[in-house]
Amino acid sequence: MVVLRTPDAAFRALADFPFAPHYVDVTAGDAPSLRVHYIDEGPRDAPAVLMLHGEPTWSYLYRHVIAACSAAGVRAIAPDLVGFGRSDKPADRNDYTYQRHVDWISDAMQRLDLTRPILLCHDWGGLIGLRLVAEHPERFSGVLAMNTSLPTGDRPAPPALLEWQRFAEYGAEFAPGRLIERTCVRLLRVGALAAYDAPFPDDTYKAGARRFPRLVPTTPDDPASAANRRAWTSLATFTKPFLTVFGEQDPYTTGVQRVFQRKIAGAAGQPHVTLPHAGHFVCEDAADEVARLVTAFVRSTCG
């Protein structure tokens, strides 16, 4: 496995991101050990929030939530998925599988000895994190899900997703900052655009980002479909607090929050939020609102 590592210089002086880097080595099956970067802010003995980002972002997505949580005395832990941010980046697209992503984060949680964190997940952070909640419900105190899903491929995929899969795999111009901005309601600041592009000095570093959309199950016989079906069966009995916060103007996940609310036991009676002025990247369109909702959810869940 050829592994690339973005030079540290690419991450100097990022806008609104003053957090110190931390690293942990992780493994998945027979894959070699890889270095995963994570942010760890706030008291180490405080209630923790595990923040999992999606495509094509990294822990920078959670910068405002990290600041709010740590200021409120909450521990904020935000890893970069393998292939993103400051984490190692296998150069071959075939090195990335759905199961490996689940295993990499599972191993990171064990090595960091996280004790019953709340999962905060967005986009692929949900596809990975919700699998972990389903497989190890005792390891989590609750879930706050933002514009994510857990597809099995048993229903037709949204046309926007199929188009995104084709573009990510074959499109000539793959600029993460501008791609993120396309499904935001508001324009990103120049500093944020630069920060989202920072992990990818050139296209050789983008194998994970280009591969991710193709790993979303869109047919019933997808390699991940059976595992996701089992996950739904487990999540139906998950009784700990499960809150949804969704941006309404999202071509990919609009309406999925109602599925979570209907099928997951812990979602009953929760004050679910739909943000009409936000798109797919709710942490960009409604940063202050999301930060307040996360800290309030931690207080109500952990006391």
N, C-alpha and C positions, 0 to 999 in steps of 0.2 A: 504494500500500500504506500503510494507516494503521498506525503502529507505536507501541506503548506502552512505557514504561520505568518500572519500579517505583521510586519515590523511595528514595534511599539511607537515609532515616530508618527505613524498614521493616526494615533489616538491622542495626540497632544493638543491641549487647548480646545477641546470640544465644548460647544455651547451647552451650558446648564448641566454639565456632567462632571462634577468635581470629585467623584468617588474613586477610592483606591482600588486597584485590581487585586483579585485573589485567584488562585489556581488550584485545581485538583485533577489528578490523573484518573481516568475512567476506562473501563473495558466493556465490551459487548461480544459475547460468544467467542469466536476464534479471531476476532479482529484485534490488531495490536492496540496497546495502551495509547490513549490520546489525552492531550491537555485541554481541560475545559476551564474557561474563565467564568468568574461569577463576582457579583457585587454583594457585599455583606455589610450592611449599615444598621445601626441601632444596637441596643443592649443585647448581649449574647444570651442572657437568661430570660428575655422577654418573649411574649407570643410572637411567632414567626409567620411571615407570609412568603411562600415560594412563588415567584413570579416567572411564568414561562411565556416567552414571546413566540411569535410565529414567523411567517414569510412575508417579505424578505428583511425583517427587522432584526434587532438584537436587544440586549438589555437596555440600550438607550431609550427604547420605547417607554420604559417605566420610570424615567428620570424624575418626573414630578411626583409619582406615587412613592418612589423610594424616599424622596425628601420629606414628604408629608408623613409617611409611616415612621421614619426614624425620629422626626421631630415630636411625634406623639408617643415615643417610647416603645415603638414596635420594631422588631427585627425584620429587615427587608433583605431577602436573598433572591438575587436575579441572575441566573446563569445564562450564558450564551450557548445555544444549542451547537452541537458539532457542525462545522461548516459556516458558522456565523460569528459576527463580532470578533472578539479576541481569542475565541476558541480555535483549536486546530481544524484544518480544512483538507480532508482527503481530496485529491485532485481528480479522481475518477468518479463520474456520476454513479457508476454501478456499486461503489462502496457504500452508498447510502440506501438504507431500507427503513421502512416504518418500524420494524421490530428493533433494529439497532438503535434508532432514536429513543424508543421506550427504554431499552436496556441501558443506554448511556446515562439517561437522567435518573433511572432507578439506582444505578451504581453511584452516581454523584450524591444522591440523597443518603445512601448508606454511609459513604465515606465522610460526609459532612455531619453525620449523626443528627439529622434533623428530627426533632421530636414533635410529631403531630402538628405540622404547619397547616395553615390555610393555603389552599391552592388558588392562585390568581392566574387565570389563563386566557389567552387570546389566540384566535386563529389556530395554527398548528400547535401552539402551547396547550390547547384543549385536546386535540387529537392524541397528543402524547400524555398529557397530565391526567385526563379522564380515564385513560387506560390504567394508569397507575392507581388512581382512586378505586377503580373497579376491582383491580387485582389485590390491592392492599388497603381496604377501607379503614383499617385500624391505624394506619399511619398518617391520617389526615383529620383535622378538626372541622373542616368545612371547605366549601368551594364557592368562588365567585367567578363566573364564566362570562366572558365578553366576546361577542361576535365570533363564535366558534361552533364546531359541530363534532359529531362522532359518526361519520357515515359508514354504512355497511355495503353500499353498492346495490341494494335491493330496490331502490327507487331511481328513476332517471336523474342524472346529475344536472344541475342548473347549466344552461348554455354558457353563462359567463364563466363558470369553472372550466368547462371543456375548452373554451377559447383561451383561457389563462394557461391551461396545461400546454396547449400547442405553442403559445407565444414563449412561455418560459423555456421550453425545450429547444425551440428552433429560431426564436426571434433574434435578429442581428444586434439590436440595441437593448441591453438589459441594464438599466440604470436604477438601482434600488430606490434612491431618494425620489425620483420622478414617478416611479411606479407606485410608491406609497401615496404620494400626493394625488394621484389619479382617483383614488377611492376615499379621499378626505373631502369634507365639505369646504374647508378653508385651505388656503395656500400655506405651505410650510415656509418657515423662515429659512433664509439662506444657510444659517448655521446648522439647522436641523437637516436640511438636504445634504450638506457636506458630511454630517455625522453618520447618516445612513449609508453613504457611499464609502466611508472611511475603511471598513473592513475589506474592501475589494479593490486592491490597487490595479488589477486588470482582470480580464475574463477568466483566467486560469483559476482564480480564487472563488469563482461563482458556481462551481460544480454542485454544491449542496443547495444553493438557492435555486438553481435551474432545475434540479431534480425534484425538489419538494412537491410542487403541484402534481407531478405525475404519480406520486406515492399516495395521493388521496384515493381511497377506494371508490370506483365509479361503476363497477360491475359486480354481480353476486359472487363470482369466482375469483375475485381479487385475493392475493395472498393474505391481506389483512382483514378481509371481510368476516371470516369465522371468529377471529379474536375480538373484533368489535361487536359482533352479535353477543358473544359471551359477556362482554363488558356492559352492554345495555341490560342484560339480565341481572347482573350484579348491582348496577347503579339504581335499578328500580327499587332495591331494598336499602339504599343508602339513606339513612334517616338524619344524618347531621345536616346543618344548615347549608342550603344550596341556593345561591342568589344569582340571577341573571341581570346583566347590565349591557344592553345592546344598542348600538347606533342604528337608527331606523333606515337611513339612506345607504344601504349596503346591498350590492347586487349578488353577493355570495351567500349570506347567512340570514337574510331577513325571514322571520317566521320560525327559525330554528329554536328560538328561546321558548316558544310555546310548547314545543316538543319536550324540552327539558322540564318545563313547569308541569306538564301533564304526566310524564313518565317517572320522574325521580321523586321518591318519597320526601326527601329533605327539602324539596322546593315548595311544598305546600305551606301556605301562610306567610311566605317570605315577601318583603316589599320590593318586588321586581321592578326594574326601571327600564323604560325605553326612551332613548334620547332622540327626539325628532330632528335635532340640528346636527346630528353626528352621522358619519359614514362608517366604513369598516374599521378604520383605525380610531376608535373612540378615545384612546389616550392622547391623540393629537387634536381631535376636534373639540373635546370636552375635558381637558386635562384637570382643571380644578374640580369639576364635578366628580370625576372618577376618583380623584385622590380623596375627596371627602367621603364618598360612598365606601371606599375600601377601608378607611380608618374607622368609620362607623360600624361596618360589618365586623371588623376585628373586635371592637369593643363589645358588640352585642353577642358575638360568638364565644369569645374567650373571657369576657368579664373585665 
